[in-house]
């Protein structure tokens, strides 16, 4: 599972951002297992839900952090 998480994170980093014109303002989509993609306007971040809590990678900015 951890390997899959890092592979997804690398994929998102390499593919860049999603156009804000075609994407919803904010959304959460499940990638696999307990790994999710968080989209805020044109930026992507990844988080993983674990028994100990949530591991969040790149909260983008303070407003996105507060919303999430």
Secondary structure, DSSP 8 states (H G I E B T S, - for coil): -HHHHHHHHHHHHHH----TTTS-SEEEEEEETTEEEEEETTEEEEEEEETTEEEEE---SHHHHHH-
